[in-house]
Amino acid sequence: MVFRISEVVREINEQGTAVLLVEQNAGMALSLADHAHVLEVGEIRLSGPADELARTDAVRRLYLGESADEPAGEQGAA
C-alpha cells in the first residue's frame, strides 16, 4: 500500500501539481520530496533539499533507523 501511494504522489507531481505530503515514513517522504521540513514536537528542526537531509547523520539516525557510521542504504548489511 505504501508503494502504491508513493507511485500516485509521484505521478501527480510529474503532471505539474505541487504536493504537500505530511508523512511519518521519513524514508518514503524524503525519496519523493524535492524539499523537506523535519518536525519535532511541532517545531521545524531541519529544513532543506530532501536528498541532502536524507544524508545528514541526524536524519539517518533519528528518522531512518541507521547508525551514524554506516553508509546510507546499508542498514543491517552483514
N, CA, C and O atoms as a CHARMM CRD file, in Angstrom:
* protein
*
  312
    1    1 MET  N      0.82200  -1.18900   0.00000 PROA 1      0.00000
    2    1 MET  CA     0.00000   0.00000   0.00000 PROA 1      0.00000
    3    1 MET  C      0.87200   1.26100   0.00000 PROA 1      0.00000
    4    1 MET  O      0.57400   2.21700  -0.71600 PROA 1      0.00000
    5    2 VAL  N      1.94000   1.26900   0.79300 PROA 2      0.00000
    6    2 VAL  CA     2.83400   2.43800   0.84200 PROA 2      0.00000
    7    2 VAL  C      3.43900   2.68000  -0.52700 PROA 2      0.00000
    8    2 VAL  O      3.54100   3.82200  -0.97400 PROA 2      0.00000
    9    3 PHE  N      3.84300   1.60000  -1.19800 PROA 3      0.00000
   10    3 PHE  CA     4.44000   1.73300  -2.52900 PROA 3      0.00000
   11    3 PHE  C      3.44100   2.34700  -3.50000 PROA 3      0.00000
   12    3 PHE  O      3.80200   3.23200  -4.27600 PROA 3      0.00000
   13    4 ARG  N      2.19900   1.89500  -3.47200 PROA 4      0.00000
   14    4 ARG  CA     1.17500   2.41700  -4.38700 PROA 4      0.00000
   15    4 ARG  C      0.90200   3.89300  -4.12100 PROA 4      0.00000
   16    4 ARG  O      0.76200   4.68100  -5.05600 PROA 4      0.00000
   17    5 ILE  N      0.82900   4.26000  -2.85900 PROA 5      0.00000
   18    5 ILE  CA     0.61000   5.66600  -2.51700 PROA 5      0.00000
   19    5 ILE  C      1.76500   6.52300  -3.03500 PROA 5      0.00000
   20    5 ILE  O      1.54600   7.60000  -3.59000 PROA 5      0.00000
   21    6 SER  N      2.99200   6.04000  -2.85200 PROA 6      0.00000
   22    6 SER  CA     4.14300   6.81300  -3.32900 PROA 6      0.00000
   23    6 SER  C      4.11800   6.94200  -4.84800 PROA 6      0.00000
   24    6 SER  O      4.50200   7.98300  -5.38200 PROA 6      0.00000
   25    7 GLU  N      3.67000   5.89500  -5.55900 PROA 7      0.00000
   26    7 GLU  CA     3.55200   5.97800  -7.01700 PROA 7      0.00000
   27    7 GLU  C      2.54500   7.05200  -7.43200 PROA 7      0.00000
   28    7 GLU  O      2.80700   7.84000  -8.34100 PROA 7      0.00000
   29    8 VAL  N      1.40400   7.07600  -6.76700 PROA 8      0.00000
   30    8 VAL  CA     0.35500   8.04900  -7.10100 PROA 8      0.00000
   31    8 VAL  C      0.83600   9.47000  -6.82600 PROA 8      0.00000
   32    8 VAL  O      0.61500  10.36600  -7.64100 PROA 8      0.00000
   33    9 VAL  N      1.48800   9.68300  -5.69000 PROA 9      0.00000
   34    9 VAL  CA     2.01700  11.01500  -5.36100 PROA 9      0.00000
   35    9 VAL  C      3.03400  11.44300  -6.41100 PROA 9      0.00000
   36    9 VAL  O      3.02200  12.59000  -6.85700 PROA 9      0.00000
   37   10 ARG  N      3.90600  10.53600  -6.80400 PROA 10     0.00000
   38   10 ARG  CA     4.92300  10.85200  -7.82200 PROA 10     0.00000
   39   10 ARG  C      4.25400  11.19700  -9.15800 PROA 10     0.00000
   40   10 ARG  O      4.65700  12.15200  -9.82200 PROA 10     0.00000
   41   11 GLU  N      3.23500  10.42500  -9.55300 PROA 11     0.00000
   42   11 GLU  CA     2.52300  10.68700 -10.81000 PROA 11     0.00000
   43   11 GLU  C      1.85300  12.05500 -10.79100 PROA 11     0.00000
   44   11 GLU  O      1.92800  12.79700 -11.77000 PROA 11     0.00000
   45   12 ILE  N      1.20700  12.38800  -9.69700 PROA 12     0.00000
   46   12 ILE  CA     0.55200  13.69900  -9.57900 PROA 12     0.00000
   47   12 ILE  C      1.57800  14.81100  -9.71400 PROA 12     0.00000
   48   12 ILE  O      1.34900  15.79100 -10.42300 PROA 12     0.00000
   49   13 ASN  N      2.70300  14.66000  -9.03700 PROA 13     0.00000
   50   13 ASN  CA     3.75200  15.67500  -9.08100 PROA 13     0.00000
   51   13 ASN  C      4.35400  15.79200 -10.47500 PROA 13     0.00000
   52   13 ASN  O      4.64400  16.89900 -10.92800 PROA 13     0.00000
   53   14 GLU  N      4.54600  14.66900 -11.16100 PROA 14     0.00000
   54   14 GLU  CA     5.11600  14.70000 -12.51100 PROA 14     0.00000
   55   14 GLU  C      4.19800  15.38900 -13.50900 PROA 14     0.00000
   56   14 GLU  O      4.65400  15.84400 -14.55700 PROA 14     0.00000
   57   15 GLN  N      2.91200  15.47000 -13.19400 PROA 15     0.00000
   58   15 GLN  CA     1.95300  16.16300 -14.05500 PROA 15     0.00000
   59   15 GLN  C      1.97400  17.67500 -13.81800 PROA 15     0.00000
   60   15 GLN  O      1.23400  18.42000 -14.46100 PROA 15     0.00000
   61   16 GLY  N      2.82200  18.11900 -12.89500 PROA 16     0.00000
   62   16 GLY  CA     2.98700  19.54400 -12.65700 PROA 16     0.00000
   63   16 GLY  C      2.26100  20.08600 -11.44500 PROA 16     0.00000
   64   16 GLY  O      2.25700  21.29600 -11.21900 PROA 16     0.00000
   65   17 THR  N      1.64700  19.21400 -10.66100 PROA 17     0.00000
   66   17 THR  CA     0.92800  19.65100  -9.47400 PROA 17     0.00000
   67   17 THR  C      1.83800  19.54200  -8.25600 PROA 17     0.00000
   68   17 THR  O      2.43800  18.49500  -8.01300 PROA 17     0.00000
   69   18 ALA  N      1.93800  20.62100  -7.49700 PROA 18     0.00000
   70   18 ALA  CA     2.70900  20.58400  -6.25700 PROA 18     0.00000
   71   18 ALA  C      1.95800  19.73800  -5.23900 PROA 18     0.00000
   72   18 ALA  O      0.72800  19.76100  -5.18900 PROA 18     0.00000
   73   19 VAL  N      2.69800  18.99300  -4.43000 PROA 19     0.00000
   74   19 VAL  CA     2.09900  18.11100  -3.42500 PROA 19     0.00000
   75   19 VAL  C      2.70700  18.43100  -2.06800 PROA 19     0.00000
   76   19 VAL  O      3.92700  18.45800  -1.90600 PROA 19     0.00000
   77   20 LEU  N      1.83700  18.67300  -1.10200 PROA 20     0.00000
   78   20 LEU  CA     2.27700  18.82700   0.28400 PROA 20     0.00000
   79   20 LEU  C      2.02600  17.48700   0.95900 PROA 20     0.00000
   80   20 LEU  O      0.87600  17.08100   1.12700 PROA 20     0.00000
   81   21 LEU  N      3.08500  16.80700   1.34400 PROA 21     0.00000
   82   21 LEU  CA     2.98900  15.47900   1.92900 PROA 21     0.00000
   83   21 LEU  C      3.39000  15.54300   3.39800 PROA 21     0.00000
   84   21 LEU  O      4.49800  15.96100   3.73200 PROA 21     0.00000
   85   22 VAL  N      2.49000  15.13200   4.25700 PROA 22     0.00000
   86   22 VAL  CA     2.77700  15.02700   5.68700 PROA 22     0.00000
   87   22 VAL  C      2.79900  13.53400   5.98200 PROA 22     0.00000
   88   22 VAL  O      1.76300  12.87200   5.91500 PROA 22     0.00000
   89   23 GLU  N      3.96900  13.00300   6.30700 PROA 23     0.00000
   90   23 GLU  CA     4.13200  11.55700   6.35700 PROA 23     0.00000
   91   23 GLU  C      5.05700  11.13400   7.48400 PROA 23     0.00000
   92   23 GLU  O      6.08100  11.77200   7.72700 PROA 23     0.00000
   93   24 GLN  N      4.69600  10.06000   8.16900 PROA 24     0.00000
   94   24 GLN  CA     5.52300   9.50600   9.23000 PROA 24     0.00000
   95   24 GLN  C      6.67000   8.65400   8.67900 PROA 24     0.00000
   96   24 GLN  O      7.70500   8.51600   9.33200 PROA 24     0.00000
   97   25 ASN  N      6.49500   8.09000   7.50000 PROA 25     0.00000
   98   25 ASN  CA     7.51600   7.25500   6.88100 PROA 25     0.00000
   99   25 ASN  C      8.56000   8.17300   6.24100 PROA 25     0.00000
  100   25 ASN  O      8.43500   8.56100   5.07900 PROA 25     0.00000
  101   26 ALA  N      9.58200   8.51000   7.01300 PROA 26     0.00000
  102   26 ALA  CA    10.57600   9.50000   6.57300 PROA 26     0.00000
  103   26 ALA  C     11.31200   9.05700   5.32000 PROA 26     0.00000
  104   26 ALA  O     11.58700   9.87500   4.44300 PROA 26     0.00000
  105   27 GLY  N     11.63200   7.77800   5.22500 PROA 27     0.00000
  106   27 GLY  CA    12.34400   7.28400   4.05000 PROA 27     0.00000
  107   27 GLY  C     11.55300   7.51000   2.77400 PROA 27     0.00000
  108   27 GLY  O     12.08900   8.00600   1.78300 PROA 27     0.00000
  109   28 MET  N     10.28600   7.14800   2.80000 PROA 28     0.00000
  110   28 MET  CA     9.43300   7.34400   1.62800 PROA 28     0.00000
  111   28 MET  C      9.27100   8.83100   1.33400 PROA 28     0.00000
  112   28 MET  O      9.41900   9.25800   0.18900 PROA 28     0.00000
  113   29 ALA  N      8.97100   9.60900   2.35200 PROA 29     0.00000
  114   29 ALA  CA     8.73500  11.03600   2.14900 PROA 29     0.00000
  115   29 ALA  C      9.96100  11.71700   1.54500 PROA 29     0.00000
  116   29 ALA  O      9.83100  12.51600   0.61800 PROA 29     0.00000
  117   30 LEU  N     11.14200  11.40900   2.06300 PROA 30     0.00000
  118   30 LEU  CA    12.35700  12.03100   1.54300 PROA 30     0.00000
  119   30 LEU  C     12.67100  11.56400   0.12900 PROA 30     0.00000
  120   30 LEU  O     13.25900  12.31500  -0.64900 PROA 30     0.00000
  121   31 SER  N     12.29000  10.33500  -0.21900 PROA 31     0.00000
  122   31 SER  CA    12.54400   9.84900  -1.57700 PROA 31     0.00000
  123   31 SER  C     11.62800  10.52500  -2.59100 PROA 31     0.00000
  124   31 SER  O     11.97700  10.61300  -3.76800 PROA 31     0.00000
  125   32 LEU  N     10.46800  11.00100  -2.15800 PROA 32     0.00000
  126   32 LEU  CA     9.51500  11.66400  -3.04600 PROA 32     0.00000
  127   32 LEU  C      9.73000  13.16600  -3.14200 PROA 32     0.00000
  128   32 LEU  O      9.41900  13.77800  -4.16400 PROA 32     0.00000
  129   33 ALA  N     10.25400  13.75300  -2.09300 PROA 33     0.00000
  130   33 ALA  CA    10.29300  15.21200  -1.96800 PROA 33     0.00000
  131   33 ALA  C     11.48600  15.84700  -2.67000 PROA 33     0.00000
  132   33 ALA  O     12.55600  15.25100  -2.79400 PROA 33     0.00000
  133   34 ASP  N     11.26500  17.07300  -3.12100 PROA 34     0.00000
  134   34 ASP  CA    12.36800  17.92200  -3.58200 PROA 34     0.00000
  135   34 ASP  C     12.93600  18.68400  -2.38900 PROA 34     0.00000
  136   34 ASP  O     14.15000  18.83300  -2.24800 PROA 34     0.00000
  137   35 HSD  N     12.03800  19.16200  -1.53600 PROA 35     0.00000
  138   35 HSD  CA    12.39900  19.95000  -0.35900 PROA 35     0.00000
  139   35 HSD  C     11.63200  19.37400   0.82500 PROA 35     0.00000
  140   35 HSD  O     10.49300  18.93400   0.67200 PROA 35     0.00000
  141   36 ALA  N     12.24700  19.37400   1.99900 PROA 36     0.00000
  142   36 ALA  CA    11.58000  18.78200   3.15900 PROA 36     0.00000
  143   36 ALA  C     11.81500  19.60900   4.41300 PROA 36     0.00000
  144   36 ALA  O     12.80600  20.32700   4.54200 PROA 36     0.00000
  145   37 HSD  N     10.87400  19.48200   5.32400 PROA 37     0.00000
  146   37 HSD  CA    10.98800  20.05300   6.66300 PROA 37     0.00000
  147   37 HSD  C     10.82400  18.88500   7.62400 PROA 37     0.00000
  148   37 HSD  O      9.87400  18.11000   7.50600 PROA 37     0.00000
  149   38 VAL  N     11.73300  18.75600   8.56300 PROA 38     0.00000
  150   38 VAL  CA    11.64400  17.70600   9.58000 PROA 38     0.00000
  151   38 VAL  C     11.13100  18.35900  10.85200 PROA 38     0.00000
  152   38 VAL  O     11.75700  19.26900  11.39800 PROA 38     0.00000
  153   39 LEU  N      9.97600  17.87900  11.31800 PROA 39     0.00000
  154   39 LEU  CA     9.35500  18.43500  12.51400 PROA 39     0.00000
  155   39 LEU  C      9.65200  17.56800  13.72800 PROA 39     0.00000
  156   39 LEU  O      9.72900  16.34300  13.63600 PROA 39     0.00000
  157   40 GLU  N      9.81400  18.22100  14.84800 PROA 40     0.00000
  158   40 GLU  CA     9.95200  17.52900  16.12900 PROA 40     0.00000
  159   40 GLU  C      9.12600  18.30000  17.14300 PROA 40     0.00000
  160   40 GLU  O      9.38200  19.47800  17.39000 PROA 40     0.00000
  161   41 VAL  N      8.14500  17.64700  17.72600 PROA 41     0.00000
  162   41 VAL  CA     7.21400  18.24600  18.67500 PROA 41     0.00000
  163   41 VAL  C      6.61100  19.53400  18.09500 PROA 41     0.00000
  164   41 VAL  O      6.52100  20.55700  18.77400 PROA 41     0.00000
  165   42 GLY  N      6.20300  19.45300  16.82400 PROA 42     0.00000
  166   42 GLY  CA     5.52400  20.56800  16.18300 PROA 42     0.00000
  167   42 GLY  C      6.40500  21.71600  15.73100 PROA 42     0.00000
  168   42 GLY  O      5.89600  22.71600  15.22400 PROA 42     0.00000
  169   43 GLU  N      7.70500  21.59900  15.90100 PROA 43     0.00000
  170   43 GLU  CA     8.63700  22.65900  15.50200 PROA 43     0.00000
  171   43 GLU  C      9.53400  22.15600  14.37800 PROA 43     0.00000
  172   43 GLU  O      9.94400  20.99500  14.38100 PROA 43     0.00000
  173   44 ILE  N      9.84200  23.02900  13.41300 PROA 44     0.00000
  174   44 ILE  CA    10.76300  22.65200  12.34000 PROA 44     0.00000
  175   44 ILE  C     12.15300  22.52200  12.93200 PROA 44     0.00000
  176   44 ILE  O     12.71600  23.48700  13.44800 PROA 44     0.00000
  177   45 ARG  N     12.70300  21.31000  12.85100 PROA 45     0.00000
  178   45 ARG  CA    14.04500  21.05500  13.37400 PROA 45     0.00000
  179   45 ARG  C     15.09100  21.16500  12.26600 PROA 45     0.00000
  180   45 ARG  O     16.17300  21.71000  12.48100 PROA 45     0.00000
  181   46 LEU  N     14.76300  20.64400  11.07500 PROA 46     0.00000
  182   46 LEU  CA    15.66000  20.70200   9.92700 PROA 46     0.00000
  183   46 LEU  C     14.85300  21.05100   8.69400 PROA 46     0.00000
  184   46 LEU  O     13.66800  20.72600   8.60800 PROA 46     0.00000
  185   47 SER  N     15.48900  21.71100   7.74100 PROA 47     0.00000
  186   47 SER  CA    14.81100  22.09500   6.51100 PROA 47     0.00000
  187   47 SER  C     15.84600  22.18200   5.39900 PROA 47     0.00000
  188   47 SER  O     16.96400  22.64900   5.61500 PROA 47     0.00000
  189   48 GLY  N     15.46500  21.72700   4.20400 PROA 48     0.00000
  190   48 GLY  CA    16.37600  21.82600   3.07900 PROA 48     0.00000
  191   48 GLY  C     16.03400  20.84000   1.98800 PROA 48     0.00000
  192   48 GLY  O     14.99700  20.17900   2.04200 PROA 48     0.00000
  193   49 PRO  N     16.91200  20.73700   0.98200 PROA 49     0.00000
  194   49 PRO  CA    16.68800  19.76100  -0.08300 PROA 49     0.00000
  195   49 PRO  C     16.58400  18.34900   0.51300 PROA 49     0.00000
  196   49 PRO  O     17.40300  17.95900   1.34500 PROA 49     0.00000
  197   50 ALA  N     15.58000  17.59700   0.08300 PROA 50     0.00000
  198   50 ALA  CA    15.30800  16.28400   0.66800 PROA 50     0.00000
  199   50 ALA  C     16.49200  15.33000   0.55000 PROA 50     0.00000
  200   50 ALA  O     16.78400  14.59400   1.49200 PROA 50     0.00000
  201   51 ASP  N     17.17600  15.33400  -0.58900 PROA 51     0.00000
  202   51 ASP  CA    18.30400  14.42000  -0.74700 PROA 51     0.00000
  203   51 ASP  C     19.44600  14.76600   0.20400 PROA 51     0.00000
  204   51 ASP  O     20.14300  13.87000   0.68100 PROA 51     0.00000
  205   52 GLU  N     19.64500  16.04800   0.48400 PROA 52     0.00000
  206   52 GLU  CA    20.68100  16.44500   1.44300 PROA 52     0.00000
  207   52 GLU  C     20.27700  16.06100   2.86900 PROA 52     0.00000
  208   52 GLU  O     21.10700  15.57800   3.63900 PROA 52     0.00000
  209   53 LEU  N     19.01000  16.27400   3.22000 PROA 53     0.00000
  210   53 LEU  CA    18.54500  15.90400   4.56400 PROA 53     0.00000
  211   53 LEU  C     18.68200  14.40300   4.79000 PROA 53     0.00000
  212   53 LEU  O     19.05400  13.97100   5.88100 PROA 53     0.00000
  213   54 ALA  N     18.38700  13.60900   3.77100 PROA 54     0.00000
  214   54 ALA  CA    18.46200  12.15400   3.90200 PROA 54     0.00000
  215   54 ALA  C     19.88100  11.68500   4.17100 PROA 54     0.00000
  216   54 ALA  O     20.08100  10.58800   4.69300 PROA 54     0.00000
  217   55 ARG  N     20.86800  12.49700   3.82300 PROA 55     0.00000
  218   55 ARG  CA    22.27200  12.11700   4.05400 PROA 55     0.00000
  219   55 ARG  C     22.83300  12.63100   5.37500 PROA 55     0.00000
  220   55 ARG  O     23.94700  12.26100   5.74500 PROA 55     0.00000
  221   56 THR  N     22.09000  13.47700   6.10100 PROA 56     0.00000
  222   56 THR  CA    22.61500  14.00500   7.35500 PROA 56     0.00000
  223   56 THR  C     22.59800  12.92800   8.44000 PROA 56     0.00000
  224   56 THR  O     21.70200  12.08400   8.47200 PROA 56     0.00000
  225   57 ASP  N     23.58000  12.96300   9.31300 PROA 57     0.00000
  226   57 ASP  CA    23.65500  11.98700  10.40800 PROA 57     0.00000
  227   57 ASP  C     22.40900  12.02900  11.28100 PROA 57     0.00000
  228   57 ASP  O     21.90400  10.98300  11.69000 PROA 57     0.00000
  229   58 ALA  N     21.90800  13.22900  11.57200 PROA 58     0.00000
  230   58 ALA  CA    20.74400  13.35300  12.45700 PROA 58     0.00000
  231   58 ALA  C     19.52400  12.67000  11.85500 PROA 58     0.00000
  232   58 ALA  O     18.84300  11.91600  12.54900 PROA 58     0.00000
  233   59 VAL  N     19.23500  12.91200  10.60000 PROA 59     0.00000
  234   59 VAL  CA    18.06800  12.29900   9.96100 PROA 59     0.00000
  235   59 VAL  C     18.27000  10.80300   9.82000 PROA 59     0.00000
  236   59 VAL  O     17.35200  10.02800  10.08900 PROA 59     0.00000
  237   60 ARG  N     19.45700  10.38300   9.40300 PROA 60     0.00000
  238   60 ARG  CA    19.71300   8.94500   9.24200 PROA 60     0.00000
  239   60 ARG  C     19.54500   8.21600  10.56900 PROA 60     0.00000
  240   60 ARG  O     18.97400   7.12600  10.60700 PROA 60     0.00000
  241   61 ARG  N     20.03100   8.79700  11.64400 PROA 61     0.00000
  242   61 ARG  CA    19.98300   8.14500  12.95600 PROA 61     0.00000
  243   61 ARG  C     18.58200   8.21900  13.57200 PROA 61     0.00000
  244   61 ARG  O     18.05700   7.20600  14.03400 PROA 61     0.00000
  245   62 LEU  N     17.98000   9.39900  13.58300 PROA 62     0.00000
  246   62 LEU  CA    16.71600   9.59900  14.29000 PROA 62     0.00000
  247   62 LEU  C     15.48700   9.15100  13.51300 PROA 62     0.00000
  248   62 LEU  O     14.51400   8.68400  14.10500 PROA 62     0.00000
  249   63 TYR  N     15.52400   9.28900  12.19200 PROA 63     0.00000
  250   63 TYR  CA    14.30600   9.06600  11.42200 PROA 63     0.00000
  251   63 TYR  C     14.38900   7.90100  10.44100 PROA 63     0.00000
  252   63 TYR  O     13.35400   7.38300  10.02200 PROA 63     0.00000
  253   64 LEU  N     15.58100   7.48100  10.07000 PROA 64     0.00000
  254   64 LEU  CA    15.71600   6.39000   9.11800 PROA 64     0.00000
  255   64 LEU  C     16.24800   5.11400   9.77000 PROA 64     0.00000
  256   64 LEU  O     16.38300   4.08900   9.10100 PROA 64     0.00000
  257   65 GLY  N     16.55100   5.16500  11.07200 PROA 65     0.00000
  258   65 GLY  CA    16.96500   3.97600  11.80100 PROA 65     0.00000
  259   65 GLY  C     18.35800   3.47500  11.48200 PROA 65     0.00000
  260   65 GLY  O     18.64800   2.29600  11.68300 PROA 65     0.00000
  261   66 GLU  N     19.21800   4.33800  10.99400 PROA 66     0.00000
  262   66 GLU  CA    20.59000   3.95200  10.68100 PROA 66     0.00000
  263   66 GLU  C     21.53100   4.51800  11.73100 PROA 66     0.00000
  264   66 GLU  O     21.22600   5.52200  12.37400 PROA 66     0.00000
  265   67 SER  N     22.68000   3.86600  11.90200 PROA 67     0.00000
  266   67 SER  CA    23.68400   4.44100  12.78700 PROA 67     0.00000
  267   67 SER  C     24.48300   5.46100  11.98400 PROA 67     0.00000
  268   67 SER  O     24.53700   5.39200  10.75600 PROA 67     0.00000
  269   68 ALA  N     25.09100   6.38900  12.67400 PROA 68     0.00000
  270   68 ALA  CA    25.80200   7.48100  12.01000 PROA 68     0.00000
  271   68 ALA  C     26.99700   6.99400  11.21600 PROA 68     0.00000
  272   68 ALA  O     27.42100   7.66400  10.27400 PROA 68     0.00000
  273   69 ASP  N     27.55800   5.82800  11.57500 PROA 69     0.00000
  274   69 ASP  CA    28.76700   5.36600  10.89300 PROA 69     0.00000
  275   69 ASP  C     28.51700   4.40400   9.75300 PROA 69     0.00000
  276   69 ASP  O     29.46600   4.04100   9.05800 PROA 69     0.00000
  277   70 GLU  N     27.27900   3.97200   9.52400 PROA 70     0.00000
  278   70 GLU  CA    27.03800   3.07500   8.39800 PROA 70     0.00000
  279   70 GLU  C     26.58900   3.87500   7.18000 PROA 70     0.00000
  280   70 GLU  O     25.78700   4.80000   7.30600 PROA 70     0.00000
  281   71 PRO  N     27.09800   3.52800   6.01000 PROA 71     0.00000
  282   71 PRO  CA    26.72400   4.25100   4.79100 PROA 71     0.00000
  283   71 PRO  C     25.23200   4.13200   4.51000 PROA 71     0.00000
  284   71 PRO  O     24.62100   3.11100   4.82500 PROA 71     0.00000
  285   72 ALA  N     24.65100   5.15500   3.92700 PROA 72     0.00000
  286   72 ALA  CA    23.21400   5.14500   3.60300 PROA 72     0.00000
  287   72 ALA  C     22.90800   3.95000   2.71900 PROA 72     0.00000
  288   72 ALA  O     23.66000   3.63900   1.79500 PROA 72     0.00000
  289   73 GLY  N     21.79800   3.28200   3.00900 PROA 73     0.00000
  290   73 GLY  CA    21.37900   2.14800   2.22400 PROA 73     0.00000
  291   73 GLY  C     21.96400   0.83100   2.65300 PROA 73     0.00000
  292   73 GLY  O     21.64600  -0.19100   2.04600 PROA 73     0.00000
  293   74 GLU  N     22.80900   0.79700   3.67500 PROA 74     0.00000
  294   74 GLU  CA    23.43400  -0.44200   4.10300 PROA 74     0.00000
  295   74 GLU  C     22.97800  -0.88000   5.48500 PROA 74     0.00000
  296   74 GLU  O     23.69000  -1.61300   6.17200 PROA 74     0.00000
  297   75 GLN  N     21.80100  -0.43900   5.89500 PROA 75     0.00000
  298   75 GLN  CA    21.27800  -0.80700   7.20100 PROA 75     0.00000
  299   75 GLN  C     21.11200  -2.30500   7.28800 PROA 75     0.00000
  300   75 GLN  O     20.48000  -2.91200   6.42300 PROA 75     0.00000
  301   76 GLY  N     21.66300  -2.90500   8.30900 PROA 76     0.00000
  302   76 GLY  CA    21.52500  -4.32700   8.55600 PROA 76     0.00000
  303   76 GLY  C     22.34100  -5.20600   7.63000 PROA 76     0.00000
  304   76 GLY  O     22.19200  -6.42700   7.67500 PROA 76     0.00000
  305   77 ALA  N     23.19600  -4.63900   6.79300 PROA 77     0.00000
  306   77 ALA  CA    24.01600  -5.45400   5.89700 PROA 77     0.00000
  307   77 ALA  C     25.07000  -6.19800   6.69300 PROA 77     0.00000
  308   77 ALA  O     25.66900  -5.65700   7.62200 PROA 77     0.00000
  309   78 ALA  N     25.28600  -7.44700   6.31200 PROA 78     0.00000
  310   78 ALA  CA    26.26600  -8.26200   7.03900 PROA 78     0.00000
  311   78 ALA  C     27.49700  -8.50600   6.21500 PROA 78     0.00000
  312   78 ALA  O     28.42400  -9.17400   6.67300 PROA 78     0.00000
